Amino acid sequence: MAIDRKRLLRRLWAIADRLFGKEKEEKVYSYVSFVYEKERLRELTDEELEEMVKAFVEMLSENECPSAPNEWRLIKVLQKKLDWTNEHLLNYIKKYARVDHPRFLTQYEAKIVIAAMMTILNGRKKRRKNRSVRNEKVV
């Protein structure tokens, strides 16, 4: 069975994007250099390319464990600090993580939600601090 090299490359880059984000090119080429001692992806044989895709899929599955108890604990703590109802949290997760239900959150997506919630919380703290400073100046 012939391997569709273009499809494999597209899959590799899609997985690398999920794994490494903006640093994907640097990480992919350093992996090629370290593991296969080659400069470019073109120099890899079909078997090596397929092996690399399998390795990246394995890394992705390790990184995207849906049951992320630590992340869920932190999300619940932030929910209490933000004084959000469960419905508010569910709608927020659906909108910003783009998942149908929070149980489908991956670890990566949970971290994005946590970062966004932290930003909201920090913004609220700054606003409260600014209000108290303004009130002190008026008095």
TORKOL-4160 file (C-alpha; in steps of 0.2 Angstrom, whole numbers, padded with zeros to 4 digits, m for minus):
139
<pt num="1" X="0000" Y="0000" Z="0000"/>
<pt num="2" X="0007" Y="0017" Z="m0005"/>
<pt num="3" X="0009" Y="0030" Z="0008"/>
<pt num="4" X="0002" Y="0047" Z="0004"/>
<pt num="5" X="0016" Y="0058" Z="0009"/>
<pt num="6" X="0007" Y="0074" Z="0007"/>
<pt num="7" X="m0007" Y="0068" Z="0018"/>
<pt num="8" X="0006" Y="0062" Z="0031"/>
<pt num="9" X="0015" Y="0079" Z="0031"/>
<pt num="10" X="m0001" Y="0088" Z="0033"/>
<pt num="11" X="m0006" Y="0077" Z="0048"/>
<pt num="12" X="0011" Y="0079" Z="0055"/>
<pt num="13" X="0010" Y="0098" Z="0055"/>
<pt num="14" X="m0008" Y="0098" Z="0061"/>
<pt num="15" X="m0002" Y="0088" Z="0076"/>
<pt num="16" X="0014" Y="0098" Z="0079"/>
<pt num="17" X="0003" Y="0114" Z="0079"/>
<pt num="18" X="m0008" Y="0106" Z="0093"/>
<pt num="19" X="0007" Y="0101" Z="0103"/>
<pt num="20" X="0019" Y="0115" Z="0101"/>
<pt num="21" X="0009" Y="0130" Z="0094"/>
<pt num="22" X="0020" Y="0144" Z="0087"/>
<pt num="23" X="0036" Y="0134" Z="0090"/>
<pt num="24" X="0031" Y="0120" Z="0079"/>
<pt num="25" X="0044" Y="0122" Z="0066"/>
<pt num="26" X="0058" Y="0123" Z="0078"/>
<pt num="27" X="0052" Y="0108" Z="0087"/>
<pt num="28" X="0049" Y="0097" Z="0072"/>
<pt num="29" X="0066" Y="0101" Z="0064"/>
<pt num="30" X="0075" Y="0098" Z="0080"/>
<pt num="31" X="0066" Y="0082" Z="0082"/>
<pt num="32" X="0071" Y="0077" Z="0064"/>
<pt num="33" X="0089" Y="0082" Z="0068"/>
<pt num="34" X="0090" Y="0073" Z="0085"/>
<pt num="35" X="0081" Y="0057" Z="0081"/>
<pt num="36" X="0085" Y="0054" Z="0062"/>
<pt num="37" X="0101" Y="0065" Z="0061"/>
<pt num="38" X="0094" Y="0074" Z="0045"/>
<pt num="39" X="0092" Y="0092" Z="0041"/>
<pt num="40" X="0075" Y="0092" Z="0032"/>
<pt num="41" X="0058" Y="0082" Z="0032"/>
<pt num="42" X="0061" Y="0078" Z="0013"/>
<pt num="43" X="0076" Y="0068" Z="0018"/>
<pt num="44" X="0066" Y="0056" Z="0028"/>
<pt num="45" X="0060" Y="0040" Z="0021"/>
<pt num="46" X="0042" Y="0036" Z="0020"/>
<pt num="47" X="0044" Y="0024" Z="0035"/>
<pt num="48" X="0053" Y="0037" Z="0045"/>
<pt num="49" X="0040" Y="0050" Z="0042"/>
<pt num="50" X="0026" Y="0037" Z="0047"/>
<pt num="51" X="0036" Y="0033" Z="0063"/>
<pt num="52" X="0037" Y="0052" Z="0067"/>
<pt num="53" X="0019" Y="0055" Z="0064"/>
<pt num="54" X="0015" Y="0040" Z="0076"/>
<pt num="55" X="0027" Y="0047" Z="0089"/>
<pt num="56" X="0019" Y="0064" Z="0088"/>
<pt num="57" X="0001" Y="0056" Z="0089"/>
<pt num="58" X="0007" Y="0047" Z="0105"/>
<pt num="59" X="0014" Y="0063" Z="0112"/>
<pt num="60" X="m0003" Y="0072" Z="0108"/>
<pt num="61" X="m0013" Y="0058" Z="0117"/>
<pt num="62" X="m0002" Y="0059" Z="0132"/>
<pt num="63" X="m0004" Y="0078" Z="0132"/>
<pt num="64" X="m0023" Y="0078" Z="0129"/>
<pt num="65" X="m0029" Y="0067" Z="0143"/>
<pt num="66" X="m0047" Y="0071" Z="0145"/>
<pt num="67" X="m0048" Y="0068" Z="0163"/>
<pt num="68" X="m0038" Y="0082" Z="0170"/>
<pt num="69" X="m0042" Y="0082" Z="0188"/>
<pt num="70" X="m0030" Y="0096" Z="0193"/>
<pt num="71" X="m0036" Y="0107" Z="0179"/>
<pt num="72" X="m0054" Y="0104" Z="0185"/>
<pt num="73" X="m0050" Y="0108" Z="0203"/>
<pt num="74" X="m0042" Y="0125" Z="0198"/>
<pt num="75" X="m0057" Y="0129" Z="0186"/>
<pt num="76" X="m0069" Y="0126" Z="0201"/>
<pt num="77" X="m0059" Y="0137" Z="0213"/>
<pt num="78" X="m0059" Y="0150" Z="0200"/>
<pt num="79" X="m0077" Y="0148" Z="0197"/>
<pt num="80" X="m0080" Y="0152" Z="0216"/>
<pt num="81" X="m0068" Y="0167" Z="0216"/>
<pt num="82" X="m0077" Y="0174" Z="0201"/>
<pt num="83" X="m0094" Y="0170" Z="0209"/>
<pt num="84" X="m0100" Y="0161" Z="0193"/>
<pt num="85" X="m0115" Y="0149" Z="0193"/>
<pt num="86" X="m0113" Y="0132" Z="0185"/>
<pt num="87" X="m0123" Y="0137" Z="0170"/>
<pt num="88" X="m0112" Y="0153" Z="0168"/>
<pt num="89" X="m0096" Y="0142" Z="0168"/>
<pt num="90" X="m0104" Y="0129" Z="0156"/>
<pt num="91" X="m0108" Y="0142" Z="0144"/>
<pt num="92" X="m0091" Y="0150" Z="0146"/>
<pt num="93" X="m0082" Y="0134" Z="0142"/>
<pt num="94" X="m0093" Y="0130" Z="0127"/>
<pt num="95" X="m0090" Y="0147" Z="0120"/>
<pt num="96" X="m0071" Y="0149" Z="0123"/>
<pt num="97" X="m0065" Y="0131" Z="0122"/>
<pt num="98" X="m0078" Y="0127" Z="0108"/>
<pt num="99" X="m0083" Y="0110" Z="0115"/>
<pt num="100" X="m0101" Y="0104" Z="0116"/>
<pt num="101" X="m0099" Y="0099" Z="0134"/>
<pt num="102" X="m0085" Y="0102" Z="0147"/>
<pt num="103" X="m0082" Y="0083" Z="0149"/>
<pt num="104" X="m0074" Y="0084" Z="0131"/>
<pt num="105" X="m0061" Y="0097" Z="0137"/>
<pt num="106" X="m0044" Y="0091" Z="0134"/>
<pt num="107" X="m0030" Y="0096" Z="0146"/>
<pt num="108" X="m0024" Y="0109" Z="0133"/>
<pt num="109" X="m0041" Y="0117" Z="0131"/>
<pt num="110" X="m0043" Y="0117" Z="0150"/>
<pt num="111" X="m0027" Y="0127" Z="0152"/>
<pt num="112" X="m0034" Y="0139" Z="0140"/>
<pt num="113" X="m0050" Y="0141" Z="0150"/>
<pt num="114" X="m0040" Y="0143" Z="0166"/>
<pt num="115" X="m0029" Y="0156" Z="0158"/>
<pt num="116" X="m0044" Y="0166" Z="0152"/>
<pt num="117" X="m0052" Y="0165" Z="0169"/>
<pt num="118" X="m0037" Y="0171" Z="0178"/>
<pt num="119" X="m0036" Y="0186" Z="0166"/>
<pt num="120" X="m0054" Y="0190" Z="0171"/>
<pt num="121" X="m0050" Y="0188" Z="0189"/>
<pt num="122" X="m0035" Y="0199" Z="0188"/>
<pt num="123" X="m0044" Y="0212" Z="0179"/>
<pt num="124" X="m0057" Y="0213" Z="0193"/>
<pt num="125" X="m0044" Y="0214" Z="0206"/>
<pt num="126" X="m0036" Y="0229" Z="0197"/>
<pt num="127" X="m0053" Y="0238" Z="0195"/>
<pt num="128" X="m0057" Y="0235" Z="0213"/>
<pt num="129" X="m0039" Y="0242" Z="0218"/>
<pt num="130" X="m0041" Y="0257" Z="0206"/>
<pt num="131" X="m0059" Y="0261" Z="0214"/>
<pt num="132" X="m0052" Y="0260" Z="0232"/>
<pt num="133" X="m0037" Y="0272" Z="0227"/>
<pt num="134" X="m0049" Y="0284" Z="0219"/>
<pt num="135" X="m0061" Y="0284" Z="0234"/>
<pt num="136" X="m0046" Y="0287" Z="0246"/>
<pt num="137" X="m0041" Y="0303" Z="0235"/>
<pt num="138" X="m0059" Y="0310" Z="0236"/>
<pt num="139" X="m0060" Y="0309" Z="0255"/>
